[in-house]
C-alpha cells in the first residue's frame, strides 16, 4: 500500500482510513518485523518541536496516526485534505478484537499495578479467547527495567501496548523495539485508565464533534490545563503558518 503522509508543522502524519490502519497493523504482525505506531496529537507535536529526539522518533515510526482532532483540523487547513481521527484507544480496542479472533499474544506494560490488572480482567471478560502473555506496571525501578525486557523477550507477544504517558512511552518503545523484536508496539497513553474503568470516555456526541479533549478537561481540569495550553499554542502556530505561506 502506497504511503500517504502530510506535513503538520514539520511533523508527518499518515492519512490512511481507520480500516487501512488496522489492516496495515495486521500485516506487520503477520510479517513479524519489529514496528511501532505513534498516536499523534497537538501536544505531542508541540513537544516534538522542542525535543529533537522525539521528533526523530515520530518521523521514523512505521505508522503515525492522527490521534487528536487538532491534527485533522491542521491537515485540512494547511493541505485541504480530510483525514479521519484515529484515537489511540479506538485502535487499541480494535487490535484487541483482532487478537481475540486471530489468537495474537498481548503484553501490557504501564500504569499502576491495580490499573494494569483491571485492564487484564476487563479485557478477558470482553474477549474470552484473548491471550495475554504478560504484563508489568509502569513504575519500574532500575533493576526491574531489565526484568521487563526479559519478560517481553520470553513471552514473545505479537502486540505490545505501552502506557507510560508521552513522550516517555514513545522513547521507551523506540529504544527497545528492535531488541524485543515485537511485531507491533504502540504507546497508548491513558487508554489503560479507560479500559480499567477508572476514567470515563467522552460520550459519542463529544467524540463526533471533536470535543473529547474538552470533556476530559472538565473531568481533570488541573492536570489537563498544561495540555490545553499546548493545544491553544498549536492552533496559533498552525494559523500563523497558514497565513505566512
SERO-4910 file (N, C-alpha, C, O; in steps of 0.05 Angstrom, whole numbers):
BEGIN
 pado doro    nc1    nc2    nc3   cac1   cac2   cac3    cc1    cc2    cc3    oc1    oc2    oc3
  Unk    A     17    -24      0      0      0      0     18     25      0     36     28     16
  Unk    A     12     43    -18     28     67    -21     25     86      4      2     91     12
  Unk    A     47     95     14     46    112     38     34    139     31     42    151     11
  Unk    A     16    148     48      4    174     45      8    191     70     -5    185     91
  Unk    A     25    211     69     31    227     92     29    257     85     34    265     63
  Unk    A     21    273    105     21    302    102     38    313    125     43    300    145
  Unk    A     47    338    121     65    351    140     49    371    156     34    388    146
  Unk    A     51    369    183     38    388    201     60    400    218     70    388    237
  Unk    A     67    425    212     88    440    226    115    424    227    129    425    246
  Unk    A    120    410    205    145    396    203    144    367    214    164    353    214
  Unk    A    121    359    223    117    332    234     98    317    215     76    326    209
  Unk    A    106    293    205     89    278    187     67    263    201     69    256    224
  Unk    A     45    259    186     23    243    197     10    228    174      7    238    152
  Unk    A      4    203    178     -9    186    158    -38    193    153    -51    202    172
  Unk    A    -47    190    129    -74    197    122    -92    173    115   -112    175    101
  Unk    A    -84    149    124    -99    125    119   -126    126    134   -129    141    154
  Unk    A   -145    110    125   -170    107    139   -166     89    163   -146     74    164
  Unk    A   -184     89    182   -182     71    205   -180     42    196   -164     26    208
  Unk    A   -195     34    176   -194      6    166   -167      0    154   -156    -22    159
  Unk    A   -155     19    140   -129     14    128   -107     12    150    -89     -5    148
  Unk    A   -109     29    170    -90     28    192    -91      0    206    -71    -11    212
  Unk    A   -116    -10    210   -119    -36    223   -107    -58    205    -93    -76    215
  Unk    A   -112    -56    179   -102    -76    161    -71    -76    159    -58    -97    158
  Unk    A    -60    -52    159    -31    -49    158    -19    -61    184      2    -74    184
  Unk    A    -32    -55    207    -23    -66    233    -22    -96    232     -3   -109    242
  Unk    A    -43   -108    221    -45   -137    219    -23   -148    201    -12   -170    205
  Unk    A    -16   -133    180      5   -141    162     32   -141    176     48   -160    172
  Unk    A     37   -121    193     62   -120    209     64   -145    227     85   -157    229
  Unk    A     41   -152    239     41   -175    257     47   -201    241     62   -218    250
  Unk    A     35   -203    218     39   -226    201     68   -229    192     79   -250    191
  Unk    A     80   -206    185    108   -206    175    128   -210    197    151   -218    192
  Unk    A    120   -205    222    137   -208    245    162   -191    245    183   -198    256
  Unk    A    160   -168    231    182   -149    230    177   -128    251    156   -116    251
  Unk    A    196   -122    270    191   -103    291    183    -75    280    196    -64    263
  Unk    A    160    -65    290    150    -40    281    136    -26    304    129    -38    324
  Unk    A    133      1    301    119     15    322    101     37    311    106     49    290
  Unk    A     80     43    326     60     63    318     61     86    338     64     82    362
  Unk    A     59    110    327     57    134    344     29    146    340     21    151    318
  Unk    A     15    150    362    -11    164    362     -5    194    366      2    202    388
  Unk    A    -10    210    345     -1    238    345    -24    257    351    -46    255    340
  Unk    A    -19    275    370    -38    296    376    -24    323    377      1    324    374
  Unk    A    -39    344    383    -27    371    383     -5    374    404     16    386    398
  Unk    A     -9    363    427     11    366    449     37    352    441     58    362    447
  Unk    A     34    329    428     58    313    421     74    328    399     98    328    398
  Unk    A     59    341    381     72    357    360     87    381    373    111    386    366
  Unk    A     75    395    391     87    418    404    112    409    420    132    423    421
  Unk    A    110    386    433    133    376    448    156    368    429    179    374    435
  Unk    A    149    356    406    169    348    387    183    371    374    206    369    365
  Unk    A    170    394    372    183    418    361    206    428    378    224    442    368
  Unk    A    205    420    403    227    429    422    245    405    429    266    409    441
  Unk    A    236    381    423    251    357    430    259    342    405    243    327    393
  Unk    A    284    346    396    293    334    371    292    303    371    287    291    351
  Unk    A    297    292    394    296    262    397    268    252    391    264    233    376
  Unk    A    248    265    403    220    257    399    212    261    370    199    244    358
  Unk    A    220    283    358    214    289    330    224    266    312    211    257    294
  Unk    A    249    258    317    261    236    301    246    210    305    242    195    286
  Unk    A    238    205    330    223    180    336    197    180    322    189    159    310
  Unk    A    182    202    322    157    204    308    161    200    278    147    185    265
  Unk    A    180    215    267    185    214    238    192    186    228    184    178    206
  Unk    A    206    171    245    215    144    237    194    122    243    200     99    238
  Unk    A    172    129    255    151    109    262    140     96    237    139    108    215
  Unk    A    132     71    239    121     56    217     93     67    210     85     67    186
  Unk    A     78     75    230     53     88    226     50    112    245     58    110    269
  Unk    A     40    134    235     35    157    252      5    164    249     -3    175    229
  Unk    A    -10    157    269    -39    161    266    -48    187    278    -37    196    298
  Unk    A    -68    201    266    -78    226    276    -97    222    300   -121    219    297
  Unk    A    -85    221    324   -100    215    348   -117    238    358   -137    234    371
  Unk    A   -108    263    351   -122    287    361   -137    301    338   -128    301    315
  Unk    A   -160    312    345   -176    326    325   -162    351    315   -166    359    292
  Unk    A   -143    362    331   -128    385    322   -110    378    299   -105    395    281
  Unk    A    -99    354    298    -82    345    276    -99    343    250    -89    351    229
  Unk    A   -123    333    252   -141    331    229   -148    359    219   -149    364    195
  Unk    A   -154    377    238   -161    405    231   -138    418    216   -142    432    197
  Unk    A   -113    414    226    -89    426    214    -85    415    186    -77    431    168
  Unk    A    -89    389    182    -86    377    155   -105    390    135    -98    394    112
  Unk    A   -130    395    145   -150    407    127   -142    436    121   -144    445     98
  Unk    A   -134    451    141   -127    479    137   -102    483    120   -101    500    102
  Unk    A    -82    467    125    -56    470    112    -54    457     84    -40    466     66
  Unk    A    -69    434     81    -66    419     56    -93    414     42    -94    401     21
  Unk    A   -115    424     54   -142    420     43   -148    390     39   -159    382     19
  Unk    A   -140    374     59   -144    345     58   -159    336     83   -152    344    106
  Unk    A   -180    320     79   -195    310    102   -183    283    111   -180    265     95
  Unk    A   -176    282    136   -166    256    147   -183    249    171   -192    266    187
  Unk    A   -187    223    175   -203    213    197   -186    213    223   -163    205    223
  Unk    A   -198    222    244   -185    219    270   -185    190    278   -206    176    276
  Unk    A   -162    180    287   -160    152    296   -149    152    324   -125    153    329
  Unk    A   -167    152    343   -159    154    372   -143    129    379   -150    107    371
  Unk    A   -122    133    395   -105    111    403   -121     89    417   -116     65    413
  Unk    A   -140     97    433   -156     77    447   -174     61    428   -179     38    433
  Unk    A   -184     74    407   -200     60    387   -183     39    373   -192     17    368
  Unk    A   -159     47    366   -141     28    352   -135      5    371   -134    -19    363
  Unk    A   -130     11    396   -124    -10    416   -147    -29    419   -143    -54    419
  Unk    A   -171    -19    421   -194    -36    424   -198    -54    398   -206    -77    400
  Unk    A   -194    -42    375   -196    -57    350   -175    -79    349   -180   -101    339
  Unk    A   -151    -72    358   -129    -92    358   -135   -115    378   -128   -138    373
  Unk    A   -148   -108    400   -155   -129    419   -176   -147    408   -176   -172    412
  Unk    A   -195   -136    393   -215   -153    379   -202   -172    360   -208   -196    358
  Unk    A   -183   -161    344   -168   -178    325   -152   -199    339   -150   -222    330
  Unk    A   -140   -191    362   -123   -210    377   -140   -233    387   -132   -256    388
  Unk    A   -164   -227    396   -183   -247    405   -190   -267    383   -192   -291    387
  Unk    A   -194   -256    359   -202   -272    336   -178   -287    324   -181   -311    317
  Unk    A   -156   -274    321   -133   -285    307   -112   -299    326    -92   -310    317
  Unk    A   -118   -298    352   -101   -311    373    -73   -297    375    -53   -311    380
  Unk    A    -73   -271    371    -48   -256    375    -42   -255    405    -61   -254    422
  Unk    A    -17   -256    412     -9   -253    441     -5   -224    448      8   -209    433
  Unk    A    -15   -216    471    -14   -189    480      3   -185    505      3   -202    523
  Unk    A     19   -163    506     34   -156    530     25   -128    538     25   -110    521
  Unk    A     19   -124    563     10    -98    573     31    -86    592     36    -97    614
  Unk    A     43    -64    585     64    -51    601     55    -22    607     52     -6    589
  Unk    A     52    -16    633     46     11    640     24     14    661     11     -6    669
  Unk    A     21     39    670      1     46    691      7     34    718     27     19    721
  Unk    A     -9     40    738     -5     29    764    -13     -1    763    -28    -10    746
  Unk    A     -2    -16    782     -6    -45    782    -36    -52    783    -45    -69    768
  Unk    A    -51    -38    800    -80    -44    802    -95    -38    776   -112    -53    767
  Unk    A    -87    -16    763    -99     -8    737    -93    -29    716   -110    -38    701
  Unk    A    -67    -37    715    -58    -57    696    -74    -83    699    -83    -95    680
  Unk    A    -78    -91    724    -93   -116    729   -122   -114    722   -134   -133    713
  Unk    A   -133    -90    726   -161    -85    719   -165    -86    688   -185    -96    678
  Unk    A   -145    -76    674   -146    -77    644   -147   -106    635   -162   -114    618
  Unk    A   -130   -123    648   -129   -151    641   -156   -164    647   -167   -179    631
  Unk    A   -167   -159    671   -192   -171    680   -215   -163    661   -230   -180    651
  Unk    A   -217   -137    655   -239   -128    638   -236   -137    609   -256   -143    595
  Unk    A   -211   -139    600   -206   -148    572   -213   -177    569   -225   -185    549
  Unk    A   -207   -193    589   -213   -222    588   -243   -226    590   -254   -245    578
  Unk    A   -257   -209    604   -286   -211    606   -299   -205    579   -319   -217    571
  Unk    A   -288   -185    565   -299   -176    540   -290   -194    517   -306   -199    498
  Unk    A   -266   -205    518   -255   -222    497   -246   -248    509   -224   -251    519
  Unk    A   -264   -267    508   -260   -293    523   -236   -309    514   -225   -325    529
  Unk    A   -227   -305    488   -205   -321    478   -179   -306    477   -159   -316    465
  Unk    A   -178   -282    488   -154   -266    487   -130   -279    501   -133   -291    522
  Unk    A   -107   -276    489    -82   -288    500    -64   -265    510    -49   -253    495
  Unk    A    -66   -260    536    -49   -240    549    -25   -255    560    -27   -268    581
  Unk    A     -2   -253    546     21   -269    553     39   -257    575     57   -270    585
  Unk    A     33   -232    583     49   -219    604     41   -190    609     27   -178    593
  Unk    A     49   -180    631     43   -152    638     63   -143    659     77   -158    673
  Unk    A     65   -116    661     82   -104    682     73    -75    686     64    -62    667
  Unk    A     74    -66    711     65    -39    717     84    -18    705    106    -25    696
  Unk    A     76      7    706     91     28    692    110     44    710    119     66    702
  Unk    A    116     33    733    134     48    752    158     31    761    162     27    784
  Unk    A    172     19    741    195      1    749    219     16    759    225     39    750
  Unk    A    234      4    777    260     15    785    281      5    765    275    -10    747
  Unk    A    306     12    770    327      5    751    331    -25    748    336    -35    726
  Unk    A    328    -39    770    330    -69    769    307    -81    753    311   -100    738
  Unk    A    284    -70    757    260    -81    743    260    -76    713    247    -90    698
  Unk    A    275    -55    705    276    -49    676    286    -73    660    275    -80    639
  Unk    A    307    -86    670    318   -110    657    298   -133    658    296   -148    639
  Unk    A    284   -134    680    264   -155    683    242   -153    663    232   -173    652
  Unk    A    234   -128    657    213   -123    637    222   -133    610    207   -147    596
  Unk    A    246   -125    602    257   -133    576    258   -164    574    250   -175    554
  Unk    A    267   -177    595    268   -207    595    241   -219    593    237   -239    579
  Unk    A    221   -208    608    194   -218    607    182   -216    579    170   -235    569
  Unk    A    186   -193    566    175   -189    539    189   -208    519    176   -220    502
  Unk    A    215   -210    522    230   -228    503    221   -257    506    218   -271    486
  Unk    A    217   -266    531    209   -294    536    180   -299    527    174   -321    517
  Unk    A    162   -280    531    134   -284    525    128   -281    496    107   -291    486
  Unk    A    146   -267    481    143   -264    452    115   -255    443    101   -269    428
  Unk    A    106   -232    452     80   -222    444     79   -213    415    100   -207    403
  Unk    A     56   -213    403     52   -202    376     47   -172    377     54   -157    359
  Unk    A     34   -164    400     28   -135    403     36   -127    431     30   -140    451
  Unk    A     50   -105    433     59    -93    458     46    -66    462     51    -47    447
  Unk    A     28    -64    482     16    -38    489     31    -25    512     35    -38    533
  Unk    A     40      0    508     56     13    528     42     39    537     36     56    521
  Unk    A     36     40    563     21     63    574     38     76    595     34     73    619
  Unk    A     57     92    586     75    107    605     71    137    603     84    152    618
  Unk    A     53    146    586     50    174    581     70    184    561     92    173    558
  Unk    A     63    205    546     81    216    526     99    238    539     90    252    557
  Unk    A    124    240    529    137    225    508    152    200    518    167    187    503
  Unk    A    149    194    544    165    172    556    159    146    542    178    131    536
  Unk    A    134    140    535    127    115    523    139    113    495    149     91    487
  Unk    A    139    135    479    150    135    453    180    130    454    191    115    437
  Unk    A    193    142    473    223    139    475    230    111    485    250    100    476
  Unk    A    213    100    502    219     73    512    215     53    489    232     35    485
  Unk    A    194     56    474    188     37    452    211     39    431    221     19    422
  Unk    A    218     64    424    239     67    403    266     56    412    281     45    396
  Unk    A    271     58    438    297     48    449    298     18    451    320      7    454
  Unk    A    275      5    450    274    -24    455    261    -42    434    264    -66    435
  Unk    A    247    -30    415    230    -47    398    247    -66    380    238    -88    374
  Unk    A    271    -57    372    287    -75    355    299    -98    372    302   -120    362
  Unk    A    306    -92    397    317   -113    415    295   -133    421    300   -157    421
  Unk    A    271   -123    427    249   -141    435    238   -157    412    227   -179    416
  Unk    A    240   -146    388    230   -160    364    200   -165    365    191   -185    354
  Unk    A    185   -147    378    156   -149    378    146   -139    351    153   -117    343
  Unk    A    129   -153    337    119   -144    311    105   -117    312    108   -101    293
  Unk    A     90   -111    333     76    -86    334     76    -74    363     66    -87    381
  Unk    A     87    -50    366     87    -37    391     73    -10    388     76      3    367
  Unk    A     58     -2    408     43     24    406     41     36    434     34     23    453
  Unk    A     46     62    436     42     77    460     13     86    462      3     98    444
  Unk    A      0     79    484    -29     84    486    -37    103    509    -61    106    515
  Unk    A    -17    117    520    -23    138    540    -42    129    562    -37    110    577
  Unk    A    -65    144    564    -84    139    586   -105    118    579   -125    116    594
  Unk    A   -101    103    558   -121     83    550   -125     62    571   -147     51    574
  Unk    A   -104     55    586   -107     35    607   -127     44    628   -143     28    638
  Unk    A   -127     70    635   -145     80    655   -174     78    645   -192     72    661
  Unk    A   -178     82    619   -205     79    608   -214     50    608   -236     44    616
  Unk    A   -197     32    599   -204      4    597   -206     -9    625   -220    -29    628
  Unk    A   -193      4    645   -195     -6    672   -221      4    685   -229     -5    707
  Unk    A   -234     23    672   -259     33    683   -255     56    703   -274     63    717
  Unk    A   -231     66    704   -225     87    724   -230    115    713   -234    134    728
  Unk    A   -230    118    686   -235    143    673   -256    138    651   -254    120    635
  Unk    A   -277    155    651   -298    152    631   -290    166    605   -279    189    606
  Unk    A   -295    153    583   -290    166    558   -313    184    551   -336    180    561
  Unk    A   -308    205    535   -328    224    528   -351    210    513   -347    191    498
  Unk    A   -376    220    517   -399    209    502   -394    212    472   -379    229    463
  Unk    A   -408    195    457   -405    195    428   -409    223    415   -395    230    396
  Unk    A   -427    238    426   -433    265    415   -408    282    417   -402    297    398
  Unk    A   -394    281    439   -369    297    442   -348    287    422   -334    303    410
  Unk    A   -346    261    419   -326    249    401   -332    258    372   -314    265    357
  Unk    A   -358    257    364   -365    264    337   -360    293    331   -354    301    308
  Unk    A   -363    311    351   -358    339    348   -329    347    351   -322    371    348
  Unk    A   -312    328    357   -284    333    362   -279    347    388   -259    362    390
  Unk    A   -296    343    408   -293    357    433   -287    338    456   -292    344    480
  Unk    A   -275    315    450   -268    295    471   -248    307    490   -249    302    514
  Unk    A   -230    324    480   -210    337    497   -223    355    517   -213    357    540
  Unk    A   -245    368    510   -259    386    528   -272    371    550   -273    379    574
  Unk    A   -284    348    543   -296    331    564   -276    321    584   -281    321    608
  Unk    A   -252    313    574   -231    304    592   -221    327    609   -214    322    633
  Unk    A   -220    351    598   -211    374    613   -228    379    638   -218    384    660
  Unk    A   -255    377    634   -273    382    657   -273    359    677   -281    362    700
  Unk    A   -263    335    668   -260    313    687   -236    317    705   -238    312    729
  Unk    A   -214    327    693   -190    331    709   -177    358    701   -156    358    688
  Unk    A   -190    380    709   -181    406    700   -153    415    707   -139    428    691
  Unk    A   -143    407    731   -117    417    739    -94    404    722    -77    418    711
  Unk    A    -95    377    721    -73    363    706    -76    366    676    -57    361    661
  Unk    A   -100    375    666   -104    378    638    -98    407    628    -97    412    604
  Unk    A    -94    425    647    -91    454    640    -67    458    621    -69    471    601
  Unk    A    -44    446    628    -20    449    612    -24    438    584    -14    450    565
  Unk    A    -38    416    582    -43    404    556    -62    422    539    -58    424    515
  Unk    A    -81    434    552    -99    452    538    -84    477    528    -90    486    506
  Unk    A    -66    487    543    -49    510    534    -32    502    510    -28    518    492
  Unk    A    -22    477    510     -7    468    487    -25    466    462    -16    473    440
  Unk    A    -50    458    466    -69    457    443    -73    485    432    -74    488    407
  Unk    A    -76    504    450    -80    532    441    -56    542    425    -58    555    404
  Unk    A    -32    536    436     -7    544    423     -5    531    396      4    544    376
  Unk    A    -13    506    394    -12    491    369    -30    505    348    -22    509    325
  Unk    A    -55    512    357    -74    524    339    -64    551    328    -67    557    305
  Unk    A    -51    566    346    -40    592    338    -17    588    317    -16    603    298
  Unk    A      0    569    322     22    563    304     12    555    276     23    563    256
  Unk    A     -8    538    276    -19    528    250    -31    551    235    -26    554    211
  Unk    A    -46    569    248    -58    592    235    -37    611    225    -39    621    202
  Unk    A    -16    616    241      6    633    232     20    621    208     28    636    190
  Unk    A     24    595    209     37    581    186     21    584    161     32    588    139
  Unk    A     -5    581    164    -23    584    141    -22    612    129    -21    615    105
  Unk    A    -22    632    146    -22    660    137      4    667    124      5    682    104
  Unk    A     26    656    134     52    664    125     61    649     99     82    655     88
  Unk    A     46    628     91     54    613     67     36    619     44     40    607     22
***
